[in-house]
Amino acid sequence: MQLAKAFGAEVTAVCSGRNVELIRSLGADHVVDYTREDVTLGESRFDLIMDIAGTHPLRQLPARDDRGATYVMVGSVVDRFLRPILYGKVLTLVTRERVTSFVAKRNAEDLADLAERIDAGQIVPVIDRTYPMAEVPDAVRYLEAGHVAGKLVLTV
Ligand SMILES: NC(=O)c1ccc[n+]([C@@H]2O[C@H](COP(=O)([O-])OP(=O)(O)OC[C@H]3O[C@@H](n4cnc5c(N)ncnc54)[C@H](OP(=O)(O)O)[C@@H]3O)[C@@H](O)[C@H]2O)c1
């Protein structure tokens, strides 16, 4: 979300109620609480949808108005993540939206760019909790529960 803002996008962020103020404070233009409202059923239309939770079926894409929107599946359980790869080209033909998956490729150049943006205060890393090494199992359990707000840090 912060990167999208840094690149000049008008951003609608989807999160649960407990994270609304956090997301707003990080610069989201609009925030939708997914526990109260289904963003795919609203009137809003988008140019780019980054689906990080991956909880909606592809057929519920909100960007159905032939503007050439792009839907990118970032995170989900494996079978859902594979669907854009398997059916993306067909869906793109039918809906005229680009449907695809994204897998991060880490490289020094991008990390340096992120570091510069953090140093400049353009991006603020959100750290939910910090754990000592001895408590890694607790950290992993918390992560696997799927409700970490931001990142966990291990102190070495
Ligand atoms: N494609 C790639 O290259 C790549 C790279 C890294 C990670 N991933 C994947 O991306 C996903 C997210 O990674 P992560 O590290 O951010 O995971 P995470 O820390 O487990 O994400 C948890 C966050 O997702 C929110 N969330 C849960 N359900 C949601 C929904 N329906 N709508 C909106 N927000 C929802 C939770 O908020 P609440 O607690 O409020 O529900 C929490 O803030 C994972 O599936 C991961 O495997 C993909």
Ligand as a Chemical Component Dictionary entry (heavy atoms), coordinates in Angstrom:
data_LIG
# 
_chem_comp.id                   LIG 
_chem_comp.type                 NON-POLYMER 
_chem_comp.pdbx_formal_charge   0 
_chem_comp.three_letter_code    LIG 
# 
loop_
_chem_comp_atom.comp_id 
_chem_comp_atom.atom_id 
_chem_comp_atom.alt_atom_id 
_chem_comp_atom.type_symbol 
_chem_comp_atom.charge 
_chem_comp_atom.model_Cartn_x 
_chem_comp_atom.model_Cartn_y 
_chem_comp_atom.model_Cartn_z 
_chem_comp_atom.pdbx_ordinal 
LIG N1  N1  N 0  3.712  -13.782 -4.181 1  
LIG C1  C1  C 0  4.752  -13.515 -3.401 2  
LIG O1  O1  O 0  5.856  -13.254 -3.867 3  
LIG C2  C2  C 0  4.571  -13.490 -1.895 4  
LIG C3  C3  C 0  5.605  -13.030 -1.068 5  
LIG C4  C4  C 0  5.382  -13.020 0.302  6  
LIG C5  C5  C 0  4.176  -13.464 0.818  7  
LIG N2  N2  N 1  3.211  -13.944 -0.014 8  
LIG C6  C6  C 0  1.914  -14.386 0.487  9  
LIG O2  O2  O 0  1.137  -13.218 0.711  10 
LIG C7  C7  C 0  0.201  -13.468 1.750  11 
LIG C8  C8  C 0  0.328  -12.377 2.770  12 
LIG O3  O3  O 0  1.631  -12.411 3.324  13 
LIG P1  P1  P 0  1.890  -11.696 4.699  14 
LIG O4  O4  O 0  3.288  -11.955 5.106  15 
LIG O5  O5  O -1 1.409  -10.279 4.638  16 
LIG O6  O6  O 0  0.900  -12.586 5.574  17 
LIG P2  P2  P 0  0.316  -12.299 6.924  18 
LIG O7  O7  O 0  1.265  -11.510 7.744  19 
LIG O8  O8  O 0  -0.202 -13.591 7.450  20 
LIG O9  O9  O 0  -0.944 -11.356 6.585  21 
LIG C9  C9  C 0  -1.830 -11.186 7.576  22 
LIG C10 C10 C 0  -2.610 -9.902  7.326  23 
LIG O10 O10 O 0  -3.636 -10.188 6.362  24 
LIG C11 C11 C 0  -4.830 -9.588  6.821  25 
LIG N3  N3  N 0  -5.986 -10.266 6.258  26 
LIG C12 C12 C 0  -6.442 -11.517 6.538  27 
LIG N4  N4  N 0  -7.552 -11.779 5.800  28 
LIG C13 C13 C 0  -7.796 -10.658 5.059  29 
LIG C14 C14 C 0  -8.809 -10.296 4.109  30 
LIG N5  N5  N 0  -9.778 -11.148 3.779  31 
LIG N6  N6  N 0  -8.732 -9.084  3.534  32 
LIG C15 C15 C 0  -7.739 -8.224  3.864  33 
LIG N7  N7  N 0  -6.773 -8.493  4.754  34 
LIG C16 C16 C 0  -6.804 -9.707  5.332  35 
LIG C17 C17 C 0  -4.741 -9.721  8.333  36 
LIG O11 O11 O 0  -5.514 -8.743  8.926  37 
LIG P3  P3  P 0  -6.591 -9.134  10.064 38 
LIG O12 O12 O 0  -5.826 -9.694  11.223 39 
LIG O13 O13 O 0  -7.223 -7.862  10.380 40 
LIG O14 O14 O 0  -7.510 -10.163 9.437  41 
LIG C18 C18 C 0  -3.246 -9.450  8.602  42 
LIG O15 O15 O 0  -2.996 -8.071  8.752  43 
LIG C19 C19 C 0  0.497  -14.884 2.280  44 
LIG O16 O16 O 0  -0.435 -15.769 1.674  45 
LIG C20 C20 C 0  1.910  -15.146 1.783  46 
LIG O17 O17 O 0  2.133  -16.523 1.579  47 
LIG C21 C21 C 0  3.387  -13.941 -1.363 48 
# 
loop_
_chem_comp_bond.comp_id 
_chem_comp_bond.atom_id_1 
_chem_comp_bond.atom_id_2 
_chem_comp_bond.value_order 
_chem_comp_bond.pdbx_ordinal 
LIG N1  C1  SING 1  
LIG C1  O1  DOUB 2  
LIG C1  C2  SING 3  
LIG C2  C3  SING 4  
LIG C2  C21 DOUB 5  
LIG C3  C4  DOUB 6  
LIG C4  C5  SING 7  
LIG C5  N2  DOUB 8  
LIG N2  C6  SING 9  
LIG N2  C21 SING 10 
LIG C6  O2  SING 11 
LIG C6  C20 SING 12 
LIG O2  C7  SING 13 
LIG C7  C8  SING 14 
LIG C7  C19 SING 15 
LIG C8  O3  SING 16 
LIG O3  P1  SING 17 
LIG P1  O4  DOUB 18 
LIG P1  O5  SING 19 
LIG P1  O6  SING 20 
LIG O6  P2  SING 21 
LIG P2  O7  DOUB 22 
LIG P2  O8  SING 23 
LIG P2  O9  SING 24 
LIG O9  C9  SING 25 
LIG C9  C10 SING 26 
LIG C10 O10 SING 27 
LIG C10 C18 SING 28 
LIG O10 C11 SING 29 
LIG C11 N3  SING 30 
LIG C11 C17 SING 31 
LIG N3  C12 SING 32 
LIG N3  C16 SING 33 
LIG C12 N4  DOUB 34 
LIG N4  C13 SING 35 
LIG C13 C14 SING 36 
LIG C13 C16 DOUB 37 
LIG C14 N5  SING 38 
LIG C14 N6  DOUB 39 
LIG N6  C15 SING 40 
LIG C15 N7  DOUB 41 
LIG N7  C16 SING 42 
LIG C17 O11 SING 43 
LIG C17 C18 SING 44 
LIG O11 P3  SING 45 
LIG P3  O12 DOUB 46 
LIG P3  O13 SING 47 
LIG P3  O14 SING 48 
LIG C18 O15 SING 49 
LIG C19 O16 SING 50 
LIG C19 C20 SING 51 
LIG C20 O17 SING 52 
# 
